[in-house]
């Protein structure tokens, strides 16, 4: 089947399936209206609308059903027994798109239905359309999942599209599981009889029922897709993205933000600067802050442990997400640390300014808010930056040129250096402006210092950090981190059991190699090459006099053979 014809078939099938599903949904909604909300419908006078709903539902069912069946059967006849059609990108995109959309729609619809059940099944609030949507999308999801799993995933694109579906639903379930758990704990804490007149009238309300519903549904979605569908999927870049850029990064950021807010408000409360809460306590925020810290830390710990357990099964090429995560967290930690240091020097400058200002111009307790912010930011930012930047430094020391050339590292360093340069330039512009303006206006004095205090604090903090990162950039430049890598045509001939070392060699070289497997060598032992041997091979390839190199395995070792021609 041609690509154009394939796209046309699946597009028409998708549209007719939508019409068919909408028709069934209309009729089911009407059925639930009559059976569950019959007396309620009579009270609000919806007889005319019921007739319209019946007519529209039957029309879409009569037209959409046969059309969908005809096109789907036509596709099935062309797919059965034809591997290139079974693994076609368009087919797998069609199946996984339906699975993704129907799964999310069914989960949202199920949340409304379960909340209604928990509320005691009041007829007035029953959503017949929601239940009908849940049934229809659930059946569509189940059918297409059986089709997808029965066919398998015979092509790389088919496997990639399935992974997109699995990890999107895994992330969806994890986020809702965590959010609803924090929300439920917060509602329970606010219902405790310790908050004075702020105590909720009833713990069992719509918010509580919604939190319980999403706790269950999010947990089921995460369990099914992560613990069952994604089990053993180690050789996947999307898995690493899920690990580092969603679960680990998201859990860490949520916990650290909540921890920063907790420190800030506790310091403010301890110094007497916390504003009073009408009818309640200024510590009520702990009802959501502490659970957020615990849940975020639990997500981080769990996924970090899984990463460590599967580290030996993942090639270095799959760990780019881990590297990006480390530099993202380093950047967040550095930004938090810089903010805390900046506030420290601002407080010191304010002390100098207030020492020379008139007493009436100084607000009592002005330092509480700034000091609380400073301590909170430093307590969170300093350990985070030291931990993740230490990881990055150890990785660079161990991997050398390969790590120095990593795109995420170069982006991080240049981005940090660029921000500090721009910050310093803006601070210097403001300081010089205030000096010149003060001299010209004849008001040179404490006002110049007051108007320049933020810029002075910026210079004090940014200058040494700019120098530190710039030294790293220049040092790695001198070691060849930004020299253009010479890409050669490299072919490696080895026995099938030694394929694992190819990824290590590619990582050292920085480009792909062509792999040829020796025929009849299945019984030969695996070639074990230490890191020093891999580094030697990469150096020999780069130093070879020809742009075409053949690596041949002989006697358990690889030798580099330059050659000419094709």
N, C-alpha and C positions, 0 to 999 in steps of 0.2 A: 504494500500500500504506500502510495506517495505521501510525502509530508503534508502537502496541502490537503489531500483527501482525508488524511488522518485527523488533522486539526478540524476540518469541517465536520466529520462524524462526531467527534467528541464534543464540539461546541453545541451542535444541534441536540445531542443526547443530554447535555447538561441543562439546556433550556427546557426541553420537554420534561425532564425529570423534575425541574422546579415547578412547572405547571401542574404536573401530576401530584406532586407532594402538597402543593398549595390547595388543590382540590380536595384531597383526602383530609387535610387539616381543617378546611372549612366545614366539611360534613361531620367530622369528629367534634369540632367545637359546637356545632349545632346540636349534636346528640347530647353532649354534656350540659348544654344550656337547658335542654328540655328535661333531662333526667335529674339534674342536680339543682338547677336554678329555676325550675318550672314556675313555682309560686312567685318567686321574685320577678320573673319576666312579666307575669301578668300584671304585677303592681306597677311596673314602669312602662308598660305598653309598647313592647318591642315586637309585636306580631308582624308588622310590615317588614321589619328588618330581617326577621327569621325567614320569611319567604324569599327575600333577595339573597340571603346567605345560602339557602338550599339551592336556588337556581344557579348561582355562580359556582358553587361547589360541584354540582352535577356536571355543568358545562366543562369545567377544567378537568374533571375526572374522565369524562367521555372523550375529550380531545387529547389531553396530555398523556393518559395511560396508554392507549394503543400506539401513539407516536413514539413514546419512550420505549415501549416493548419492541417495536419494529426496528428502531435504530440500534438499540442495545443488542438485539439478537443478530443484527447484521454485523456489528463489531465483533461479537463473540465468535461467529463463524469464521471470520478472518483471522482471529487471534489464536484459536485452539490449534495446538500443535505447531505453532510458528514462533520459535524463540525470539526472533528479532522483533515481532509484534508484541509479545508478552513483556519484553524488557524495554520497549520503546519509551523514550522520555515523555512523549505526550500522554501515553496511557497512564504511566505512573504519576504524572502531574495531575491528571484528571482524578485518579483514585484518591491520592493523598489530599488533594484540595477538598474533595467531598468529605473525606474523613475528618479533616481539620475543622471545616465549617460546621458540619453536623455535630461534632463532639462539643465544640464550644457552645453552639446554640442549645444543645440538649442539656448541658450543665447549667446554663443560665435559666432555662425553663424549669429544670428540676429544682433549682433554688427557690423559685416562687411557689412551686407546688408543695415542697417539703415545709416551707415556712407556713403555708396555709394549713397543713396537717398539724403542725405544732401549735397553731393558734386555736385549734379546736374545731376545724372544718366549718367556719361560718359561711353560710350560703351567699351572703351579700358581698363577700370579698373574694369569692371563688373566681379564678381566671380560667374559663373554659378554653380560650385560645392558647394559654400557656401549657395546659395539660395536653392539648392536641398537638402542639409543636413538639413537646417532649416525646410523645409516642412516635410521631412521624420521623423526626430526625434520629431518634434512637434506632428505629427499624432500618432506615437508610444507612446509618453508620454500621450497624451489625452486618448487613448484607454486603456492603462494599469492602468491609474489613475481611470477611470470609473470602471474597474474590481475590483480594490483594494477597492474603497470606497463603491461599491455595496455589496461586501462580508463583509465589516467591519473588525474589528480587535478582534476576539473572544478569543485570548489567550494572556498572558503577553508577550511572545516573539514577537508576531505579533505587539502588541502595541509599544514595544521597537524599533523594526526595522522601523516602521513608524516614530517614533520620531527621529531616526537617520537621516532619509531622510529630515524631516521637518526642523530640527535645523541646519543641514549642509547647506541647501539652504537658510535658514534665515541668517546664518552667512555670506555665500557667497554674498547675496544681500546687507547686511549691509556694509560689507567691500568695495564693489565696489561703493555703493552709497556715502560713506564718501570720498573715495579716488578721485572719479571723481568730486565731488563737490569742494574739495580743489584744484584740478588741474584746473578746470574751472575758479575759482576765481583768481588763480594765473595767468592764461593766460590773463584774463581780466585786472588785475592790471599791468602786464608787457606791455600791449597795450596802457596804458595811456600815454599821451604826456608829461611826467614829468621826463623821464629817459635819456634825451639827445639823443645821436645817438644810444642808445641801444634799442629804441622802435621798436617793431616788425613791419615788413612791412605790415602785415595784421593779424587782429585778427581771421578771418575766415579761418582756415587752418586745416590740418589733425588732429592735436592734439586737437583742439577745438571740431571738429566733433566727435572724439572718446570720449572725456570727456562727451559731451552731450548724446551720445548714451549710455554709461555705467551709466550715471546718471539716465536715464529713465529705462533701463533694470534692474539695481541694485535695484532701488526703487520699480519696479513692483515685482521682485522676493522677496524682503523683505516684501512688503505689503501682498502679497498673502500667503506666508508661515508663517510669524510671526503673522500678524494681523488677519488672517483668519484660517489657519490650526492649529496654536498653541494656539488659543484663549481658555482660560479656562483650559489649561493643567497644573494645579498646582501641581498635585501629580506625578512629574517627576524629577528624578535626572538629566537627560539631560537638562532640562529647567534651573536648577540651574547652571549647567556647562556653558550653553550658557550665562546666566546672568553674572556670576562672572568671569569666566575665558576667555570669549571672549569679550562681550559687555562692561562691566564695567571696567575690567582690561585693555582691549585693548584701550578703549577710554581714560582712565586715563593715560596710558603709552604714548600714542601718544601726548596728550595735554601737559604732563609734559616734555617730550623730546623737543617738540617745544618751550615750555616756557623757558626751560634751555638754549637752543640755542639763543633764543631771548634776554634773560638777558645778556648772555655772549657777544653777538655781540654789544648790546647797550652800555654796560659798556666799551667794547673795543673802540667803536666809540667815546664815551664821553671822554675817556682819550687820544684820538688821536692815538690809536694803530691800527685802522681798516685799512687794506690795500686798496688801491684805486682799483676801478673796471673800466676796460677799457671801455670808452664810456658810462658809467652808474653811478649808485649811490650805495654806500655800503649798503644802506637800502633796496635794492631790495628783499632781503630774506624775508622781512615782507609780501610779496605777498603770500607766502605759509605758513609762520610761524603763522601769526595771524589767518587765516582760520583753520589751523590745531588745534590750541588751542580752537577755538570756536566750531568746529565740534566735537572734542574729548570731550569737556566739556558737550556739548549738549547730546551726546550719553550716557555719564556717568550719567548725571542728569535724563534723561528720564528713563533709566533702573533702576536706584536707586529708583526712585519714584514708579515704578512698583513692585519692591521688597518689599517696605514698605507697599504698598497697599495689596499685597498678602501674607504678613507675617503670618497672622492669619490662612491662609488656608494651610500652609506648615508645616508638622511635623518637629521636630528637626532633625530627621534622614536625611531629605532631605537638611539640611543646611550645610553639610560638605563642599560643594563648597564655601559657604560664608566664612567659617572659613579659608579655603585654600587661598581665595582671600585676606583676611585681613592680613595673615602672608606673602604672596607674596608682597603685597604693603608695609608692614612694612620692609621687607628685602630690597626692592628697595629704600625706603626712607632712611633706615639706611646706605645703601651703598653710596647713594648720599651725605648724611650728612657727613659721614666719609671722603669721597673724598674732600669735601670742607674744613673740619678741617685740613686734611693732607696738603693741599696746603697752608693754613694759616701759619702753623708752618714752612713749607718749605720757605715761604717768609721771616719769621722772622730770620730763620737760614741764608738765603742768605744775609739779611741785615748785620748780624754779620760778615759773611765771607767777604762781599764786603767792610765793614768798615776797614778791615785790609789788603785788597788786593790793589795792585797798581792800580791807576786810569785807566791806559791803558787796564787793564784786565777786566774792568767792561763795559758792553754794555749799552749804554744810553737807558732808557725806558724799561729795562729788566723786570720790575715788572708789566707792563700793562697787558700782556696776562695772567699771573698767578693770578693777583688780579681779573680780569674779570671772569676767570673760578671759582675762589673761591666764589665770591659773587653770581654768578648764581647758583652754586651747593647748597650753603647754603640757599638761598631764596626759592629753590624748595624742597630740601631734608628735611630740619628741619620741616616745617609744615606737610609734608606728613608723616614723621615718627611719629611725635607727635600725629597726628590724628589717624592713623591706629594702632599704638602700644597702644594708649590710649583705642581704641576699644577692643583690645585683652586683656588688663588688666582688663577692666570693665567686659568683658565676663568671664574671669577667676575668678573674685571676686564673680560674681553672680552664676556661675555654680559649682564652687568648683572643687571637684575631677574629675567630668566628663570632664571638660575642661582641667584640668591639664594632664589627661591621653590621650587627643586627639592626634592622631598620627601626624597631621600637626604641632601642637604646639611643640611636642617633637623633630620633625625633624628640625623645625626652630631654637629652642634653641641650640641643639647640633651642627647644621650646623654653626651658628654664633660663638659659642664658639670655635669650631674646626678651623674656618678661623682665628680668632684672635690669637689662640695659634700658628698656623703655621706662621702667619705674624710676631708675636713677636719673634719666634724662628729664622726665617730668618733674622730679623733685628738685633738680638743679635749676630748671627753668623758673620754678616758683620761688626758690630762695633768692636767685639773682633779681627777679622781678620785685620781690618785697624789699630788698636792699636798695635798689635804684629808686623805686617809688618812695621809700621812706626818706632817702636823702633829698630827692627833688621836692617833696611836700613839706620837708622840715619837721616830720614827725618820727624821726628815727629814734627808736627806743623799744620799750617792752611790746608795743603793738607789732613790730616787725617780727619779734621772736614768737609771739602768739600766732600770727598768721603763717609762720613758717614751720611750726612745730611738727606737723604731719610730714612735711618734706624732710626735715632733719631726721626724724625717726626712720623714714624710708632709707635715707643714705646710710645710717648706722647699721641697719639690718641687711640691706641688699648688697652693699659693697663687698663685705667679706664672702658672702655666699656666691656672688658673681665671680670673684677671684677664684674660689675653690672649684666651681664647675668649669670655669674657663681653663684652668690648669689641666683638668681631666680631658677636656676636648682637645687641647693642644698636644697633650702627651699621646693620646690615641691617634691623632693625625700623624704625628712623627713616626708612629709604629705601623703606619699603613692602613689604618682603619677606613680611610676614605679613598685609598688608591683603587683605581678601576681593576676589578678582578678579571683575570684572563680566563675566558671560558673556552675550554678545549673540547674537542670531540673525544670522549672517553668511552671505551667499550671494555667491559669486564667479563671474562670467561671463567666460570666457577661452577662447582657442583651445587645441586639444588639445596642442600642442607646449609650452605653458607650464605644464603640470601640476606640474613640479618645484618651483616656488616656493610651492605650497600648503603643503607640509610646513614650510617656513621660516616662513611667516606663522602657521601654527598654533602653532609653537613659541614665537613671540613673544607671541601672544595667550594661550596657555595653554589653548585649547579648540578643538574641531573646527569646521570651516567646511563649508558645503554648496557643492559644485562643480557648475556647469553649463557644458557645452561649447558653444561657438558653432557652429552648423551652417554648413557650407560654408566653414569657416575653416582647412581643412587646409593650405593653401598660404601662410598668413600666417607670418611669422617668429616665432621664440620670443621671448617677453618676458623680457628680462634685467634683473633688479632687484638692485642692490647691497644690502649689509646696511643702509646708511643709508636706502634707500628702503623696505625692509621695516619698519624701525623706525618710519618716518614713517607708513606705512599703519596699523600697529598702534596708534600713538598717536591717529591720526584716528578709527579705529574706536571706541576707548575714549572719546574726547571727543565722539562724535556724539550729538546730542540725543535720538535714538530708540534703542530696544533692537533695532531691526531695521535692518540695513545691507546695501546691495548694493554690491559692488565690480565696476566695469565697466572692461574693458580698451578703451582708445581711444588710437590713435596710439602704440602701444607702451608706454603707461603705464596704471596703474590709478588710478581715482578713486573716492572714497568717497561714496556716495549714501544718506543716511538715508531711510527711508520708513515709512509706517504701513499697517495692514491686513495681509492674509494674503500 
